[in-house]
Amino acid sequence: MKKVLYGILGLLSLLSLFILACVFRPDLSAKAAAFLYGDRETKEQEEERAGNAAAENARAGNHTGETAAAGTGSVPAGGTQEPAAVVPKGPTSDEVLGLNAVHTGQDTGTREEPASDRQEQQKPAEAVAGRGGYIPVQGESEQVDDKEAERLREQYTYGETGEGLDFDPEFYPYYAMLDNAGQALYRQIYANANAVNAVFNPVEPVSQGQLRNVFMAVFNDHPELFWLNSAYRGRFDRSGTCVEIVLEFNELTDNLEASKARFREEAEKILSGAGNLSTDYEVEVYVHNALLDKISYDLRAPLNQSAYSGLVNGKTVCAGYARAFQYLMTELGIPCYYCTGYAGEAHAWNIVRLDGEYYNVDATWDDTEPNTYDFFNKTDGEFGQNHRREDLSVNLPPCNGTWYANREKSPREGSGSYFSNAKTLQEAGFSEDSVILSLKDYYDDCYRQIMAKGGSCTFQNVVDSEKIWLQCYDAYNNDAYSAGYMDQVFTELGVSRCNVDIQAEPLQDGRFLLHHTIEFTQ
């Protein structure tokens, strides 16, 4: 028994010596792992290999400047409210917007969302082919020996740690994709970029693949950091742990305060115009159109990966359009995300949230002659024909929204706007004094016509603008029309249910002729 105990003690001593040797010689542990597990990789090795492969597959290109930020990471004011559920058909044809609502005195319908099955990747349409220019995040890695790693740890500090910062996932979705350690490093990178501090030690142990994801999360979430390039460098010890992070800044840091002032001045020109609009959807349309009017696509534009290139210089590529759109919408309190992937080439676009639903928006591809809404508020099913998400963007919310889809019409070259061939007010059988100028007047007119006909009926009225028509449209979606006029109709006619079908026909001068079919049942 004594010999057995001495034997066990000897084995334990040898094991302790081997563990001690591995501490000072990490290569021994790697060899041991290879001997024990063969070709199997640890989770950390797989993660690093994935990160390296992604970096190698990224498109090569010159970095001419990237987006980014000032600020403290606070949540923008504003937000959206979940809409009441109904049964709208939504805008229907290329010529007519329509809806159908069932009213029972209470909200009983549900909205159907189309499946978002990704379709086979297709090439972009000829009119927008080649309108890319997005440069994926580039990470350069260098391995250093133990002596150099220790020197770097002693030479540099954490810089700005970002302690106390918080980022609301509603506006910063990439932050929410990270674990606790990743979020701590995200806050540190953000704070150092904001302070224009290029070199620092990481606050958390991080591998090559993990560092790429965290840097990408910061870059994708913060278009206000327009002096931060989409490239970085990391130095790693022999165990694969990062010991130094180096950020790259563009030439705007030479006079950053002046650049910030100019950026804000140009942004404010658009923000101020959106301030008086009543709905998030109206704001979205306004910002989309303002950017298309302001920006020209130019593959050679300087700083073209940044919001600065679009808002200040007025020339950029897809990344600049998308980051400018993201910045403005976020400032206006509307969640808007930077989405990257492939669309015949590396490409960037946006995802917007309106009333709890998500939509794809590609302002770059809408910026043609004339401008269009062909890639405005589309589902993943529609975008899947020519857009494919990649990298961290695959984790962004799916886009299945329908309520704010296809409301805007795209004028075609030579045809002018979609009002061009419409009837005049007189041809529609109405006079100027019969045109409805507000939602309240619309409710009053509907009540008057229904009561005059004594029940189920068809009738028409004319609203003065598309804005008023969309207010009517929304009223049927959120059931505001019930209090507006239908509850009173129910009481006076003694009915309990009705079906409302409305078609909107564009007239000249921007007006809409509304065709109503109302069917009541007991």
JOZIVEN-V870460 format. One record per backbone hydrogen bond with DSSP energy under -0.5 kcal/mol. NH is the residue of the N-H (numbers start at 1). CO is the residue of the C=O. Records with the same first field share a line. If there is no record, write none. Layout:
# JOZIVEN-V870460
NH: CO  CO
This chain:
# JOZIVEN-V870460
5: 1
6: 2
7: 3
8: 4
9: 5
10: 6
11: 7
12: 8
13: 9
14: 10
15: 11
16: 12
17: 13
18: 14
19: 15
20: 16
21: 17
22: 18
23: 19
24: 20
25: 21
28: 25
29: 25
30: 26
31: 27
32: 28
33: 29
34: 30
35: 31
36: 32
37: 33
38: 34
40: 37
46: 42
47: 43
48: 44
49: 45
50: 46
51: 47
52: 48
53: 49
54: 50
55: 51
56: 52
57: 53
58: 54
64: 62
67: 305
68: 223
69: 224  225
83: 355
92: 96
93: 96
97: 504
99: 502
101: 500
103: 498
104: 106
108: 106
122: 385
128: 125
129: 125  126
131: 128
132: 130
133: 346
134: 346
136: 134
138: 230
139: 137
140: 232
142: 234
144: 236
149: 145
150: 146
151: 147
152: 148
153: 149
154: 150
155: 151
156: 152
161: 159
165: 162
171: 168
172: 168
175: 172
176: 172
177: 173  174
178: 175
183: 179
184: 180
185: 181
186: 182
187: 183
188: 184
189: 185
190: 186
191: 187
192: 188
193: 189
194: 190
195: 191
196: 193
197: 192
198: 196
200: 245
201: 157
211: 207
212: 208
213: 209
214: 210
215: 211
216: 212
217: 213
218: 214
219: 215
220: 216
221: 217
222: 218
225: 68  222
226: 68  224
228: 67  225
229: 227  248
232: 138
233: 246
234: 140
235: 244
236: 142
237: 241
240: 237
242: 206
243: 235
244: 235
245: 200
246: 233
247: 198
248: 231
250: 227
253: 250
254: 251
255: 252
256: 253
259: 255
260: 256
261: 257
262: 258
263: 259
264: 260
265: 261
266: 262
267: 263
268: 264
269: 265
270: 266  267
271: 267
272: 268
273: 269
274: 270
275: 271  272
277: 274
283: 279
284: 280
285: 281
286: 282
287: 283
288: 284
289: 285
290: 286
291: 287
292: 288
293: 289
294: 290
295: 291
296: 314
298: 316
301: 298
303: 64
304: 301
305: 65
306: 303
309: 303
310: 306
311: 307
312: 308
313: 308
314: 309
315: 309
316: 296
317: 304
318: 132
320: 304  317
321: 317
322: 318
323: 319
324: 320
325: 321
326: 322
327: 323
328: 324
329: 325
330: 326
331: 327
332: 328
333: 330
334: 329
335: 333
337: 351
339: 337  349
341: 347
342: 388
343: 345
347: 341
349: 339
350: 361
351: 337
352: 359
353: 335
354: 352  357
357: 354
359: 352
360: 378
361: 350
362: 375
363: 361
366: 362
367: 363  364
368: 366
370: 368
372: 366
376: 373
377: 360  375
378: 360
380: 399
383: 379
384: 380
385: 382
386: 383
387: 383
388: 342
390: 340
393: 390
394: 391
395: 392
396: 393
400: 398
401: 358
405: 402
406: 376
411: 409
415: 412
416: 412
420: 417
422: 419
423: 506
428: 424
429: 426
430: 425
434: 431
435: 432
436: 462
442: 438
443: 439
444: 440
445: 441
446: 442
447: 443
448: 444
449: 445
450: 446
451: 447
452: 448
453: 449
454: 450
455: 450
457: 518
459: 516
461: 514
463: 512
464: 436
469: 465
470: 466
471: 467
472: 468
473: 469
474: 470
475: 471
476: 472
477: 473
478: 474
480: 475
481: 475
482: 479
483: 479
484: 480
485: 481
486: 481
487: 482
489: 485
490: 486
491: 487
492: 488
493: 489
494: 490
495: 490
496: 521
497: 521
498: 103
499: 519
500: 101
501: 499  517
502: 99
503: 515
504: 97
505: 503  513
506: 95  504
507: 511
508: 423
510: 507
511: 508
512: 463
513: 505
514: 461  512
515: 503  513
516: 459  514
517: 501
518: 457
519: 499
521: 497
